[in-house]
């Protein structure tokens, strides 16, 4: 939430407050949570946002800077910029690197 706020994206406008748990499609409870406890711990409300809605808002913010069909390898960062290296030998020099490459995120790793 704080990162999105920095990008001037209000997740509350595109999502909904996260309830007391996460359920499967058939209603079975997968995980129980306490939204107030999470907000106290992290300093921001817990909001569930559809990935497509979040991607659209992020794309609106960054425009043509998005790289598709690339396989991220590594990055280097100095005090002003981030340089991303891809497995095809190309690079991108940017102000901000967002890891939106899935559950096994190489960027997060």
C-alpha beads as a LAMMPS data file, in Angstrom:
LAMMPS data file: protein, C-alpha beads

109 atoms
108 bonds

1 atom types
1 bond types

-500.0 500.0 xlo xhi
-500.0 500.0 ylo yhi
-500.0 500.0 zlo zhi

Masses

1 110.0

Atoms # bond

1 1 1 0.000 0.000 0.000
2 1 1 2.810 2.394 0.835
3 1 1 4.616 1.594 -2.418
4 1 1 1.422 2.162 -4.393
5 1 1 0.833 5.418 -2.530
6 1 1 4.302 6.556 -3.642
7 1 1 3.154 5.948 -7.234
8 1 1 -0.055 7.896 -6.518
9 1 1 -2.185 4.764 -6.901
10 1 1 -4.961 4.365 -4.342
11 1 1 -5.650 0.625 -4.142
12 1 1 -8.878 1.380 -2.266
13 1 1 -10.257 2.828 -5.509
14 1 1 -9.609 -0.355 -7.510
15 1 1 -9.903 -3.014 -4.792
16 1 1 -11.767 -3.869 -1.633
17 1 1 -10.889 -4.236 2.014
18 1 1 -9.578 -7.725 2.709
19 1 1 -11.911 -9.666 4.973
20 1 1 -11.237 -12.071 7.805
21 1 1 -9.862 -14.823 5.618
22 1 1 -9.067 -16.227 2.231
23 1 1 -11.340 -18.849 0.753
24 1 1 -11.231 -21.281 -2.137
25 1 1 -13.751 -21.066 -4.967
26 1 1 -16.007 -23.515 -3.085
27 1 1 -15.961 -21.503 0.146
28 1 1 -13.461 -23.602 2.093
29 1 1 -11.377 -21.405 4.403
30 1 1 -7.702 -21.412 3.390
31 1 1 -6.307 -18.825 5.790
32 1 1 -7.788 -16.788 8.609
33 1 1 -6.565 -13.241 9.104
34 1 1 -7.316 -10.264 11.304
35 1 1 -7.394 -7.139 9.099
36 1 1 -7.026 -4.788 12.075
37 1 1 -3.961 -6.671 13.310
38 1 1 -2.393 -6.527 9.848
39 1 1 -3.082 -2.797 9.559
40 1 1 -1.520 -2.190 12.977
41 1 1 1.505 -4.292 12.050
42 1 1 2.151 -2.846 8.589
43 1 1 0.705 0.651 8.939
44 1 1 -1.737 0.346 6.054
45 1 1 -5.041 -1.395 5.388
46 1 1 -5.088 -4.736 3.620
47 1 1 -6.766 -4.356 0.234
48 1 1 -7.497 -7.133 -2.272
49 1 1 -6.962 -5.911 -5.839
50 1 1 -7.546 -7.855 -9.038
51 1 1 -4.193 -8.303 -10.729
52 1 1 -5.511 -6.947 -14.052
53 1 1 -6.761 -3.750 -12.396
54 1 1 -3.432 -3.220 -10.657
55 1 1 -1.515 -3.871 -13.885
56 1 1 -3.667 -1.341 -15.753
57 1 1 -2.990 1.328 -13.135
58 1 1 0.738 0.574 -13.123
59 1 1 0.855 0.658 -16.936
60 1 1 -0.924 4.018 -16.916
61 1 1 1.798 5.358 -14.589
62 1 1 4.830 4.087 -16.504
63 1 1 3.610 3.976 -20.099
64 1 1 6.009 2.601 -22.696
65 1 1 8.726 1.682 -20.179
66 1 1 7.282 -1.822 -19.708
67 1 1 9.367 -4.666 -21.169
68 1 1 7.366 -7.698 -22.364
69 1 1 8.612 -11.213 -23.172
70 1 1 11.880 -10.641 -21.338
71 1 1 13.550 -12.993 -18.906
72 1 1 15.065 -11.041 -16.043
73 1 1 18.576 -12.056 -14.995
74 1 1 19.819 -9.515 -12.442
75 1 1 19.992 -5.850 -11.587
76 1 1 22.494 -3.275 -10.364
77 1 1 21.496 -0.177 -8.475
78 1 1 23.233 3.067 -7.626
79 1 1 21.868 6.083 -5.785
80 1 1 19.950 7.370 -8.805
81 1 1 19.085 4.532 -11.205
82 1 1 18.500 0.803 -11.556
83 1 1 19.917 -1.183 -14.464
84 1 1 18.069 -4.415 -15.278
85 1 1 19.860 -7.160 -17.208
86 1 1 17.914 -9.683 -19.262
87 1 1 18.933 -13.136 -20.447
88 1 1 18.856 -12.031 -24.115
89 1 1 21.745 -9.633 -23.385
90 1 1 19.644 -6.467 -23.374
91 1 1 19.488 -3.992 -20.500
92 1 1 17.114 -1.289 -19.314
93 1 1 18.111 1.668 -17.159
94 1 1 15.198 2.914 -15.060
95 1 1 14.225 4.893 -11.981
96 1 1 12.174 2.045 -10.512
97 1 1 12.183 -1.740 -10.924
98 1 1 8.915 -3.507 -10.129
99 1 1 8.962 -7.281 -9.745
100 1 1 5.681 -8.418 -11.292
101 1 1 7.007 -11.687 -12.628
102 1 1 4.868 -14.128 -10.689
103 1 1 5.018 -16.323 -7.634
104 1 1 8.573 -17.512 -8.347
105 1 1 9.765 -13.963 -8.911
106 1 1 13.395 -13.670 -9.984
107 1 1 13.229 -9.931 -9.210
108 1 1 12.119 -10.558 -5.611
109 1 1 14.796 -13.238 -5.224

Bonds

1 1 1 2
2 1 2 3
3 1 3 4
4 1 4 5
5 1 5 6
6 1 6 7
7 1 7 8
8 1 8 9
9 1 9 10
10 1 10 11
11 1 11 12
12 1 12 13
13 1 13 14
14 1 14 15
15 1 15 16
16 1 16 17
17 1 17 18
18 1 18 19
19 1 19 20
20 1 20 21
21 1 21 22
22 1 22 23
23 1 23 24
24 1 24 25
25 1 25 26
26 1 26 27
27 1 27 28
28 1 28 29
29 1 29 30
30 1 30 31
31 1 31 32
32 1 32 33
33 1 33 34
34 1 34 35
35 1 35 36
36 1 36 37
37 1 37 38
38 1 38 39
39 1 39 40
40 1 40 41
41 1 41 42
42 1 42 43
43 1 43 44
44 1 44 45
45 1 45 46
46 1 46 47
47 1 47 48
48 1 48 49
49 1 49 50
50 1 50 51
51 1 51 52
52 1 52 53
53 1 53 54
54 1 54 55
55 1 55 56
56 1 56 57
57 1 57 58
58 1 58 59
59 1 59 60
60 1 60 61
61 1 61 62
62 1 62 63
63 1 63 64
64 1 64 65
65 1 65 66
66 1 66 67
67 1 67 68
68 1 68 69
69 1 69 70
70 1 70 71
71 1 71 72
72 1 72 73
73 1 73 74
74 1 74 75
75 1 75 76
76 1 76 77
77 1 77 78
78 1 78 79
79 1 79 80
80 1 80 81
81 1 81 82
82 1 82 83
83 1 83 84
84 1 84 85
85 1 85 86
86 1 86 87
87 1 87 88
88 1 88 89
89 1 89 90
90 1 90 91
91 1 91 92
92 1 92 93
93 1 93 94
94 1 94 95
95 1 95 96
96 1 96 97
97 1 97 98
98 1 98 99
99 1 99 100
100 1 100 101
101 1 101 102
102 1 102 103
103 1 103 104
104 1 104 105
105 1 105 106
106 1 106 107
107 1 107 108
108 1 108 109
